Amino acid sequence: MPTNLLRKTVAKPAEVKPAPTGPRLAVLSVGKVSIRLRLFDTPTAARVWAALPLYSAIEPWGESIHFEVPIETGRERGARLQAVPGEVFFWIGEDRVLIPYGRTPISRPGEIRLPHPCNLWAEALDDVGLLKAARPGEKVELKRIGQSEGPVKGKRRWR
């Protein structure tokens, strides 16, 4: 069959809506602590953004917390072994979000060392030192800022 006939029968593809402009913001909530995050323009950040909201349980590791997420991604060129408080990483081999706020068990003096090269995908807009109050196994929620939480049962929502 000639290809010009095939082209005529194919419907036009749907228009792709442009990606929203402006910063992508999320909030990480652990117990009574909430920390706002600004996502970078990286493949890992795009995967995390697409998967939100995420729910898990935290595990401490020195002066950092990490939690498992159902996201898989590869190692990026900018993967790092050292961190600065306020940076948010994706631990590639373990599929975990890692947030250091101080020294880890493998840190040398004057540094914060990560367990393996990790992808930097966000920065905290609030003090990550507040995560010291988090307890092992505590529930963590990561969601977009402004994401609807659904209707509140038994209460009216006034606008």
ABEGO torsion letter per residue (X at the ends): XBAAAAAAABBBBBBBBBBBBEBBBBBBBBEABBBBBBBBBBAAAAAAAAAOBBBBBBBBBEBBBBBBBBBBBBBBAABBABBBBGBBBBBAAAGBBBBBABBBAABBBGBBBBABBBBBABBBABBAAAAAABBBGBBBBBBBBGBBAEBBBGBBBBX
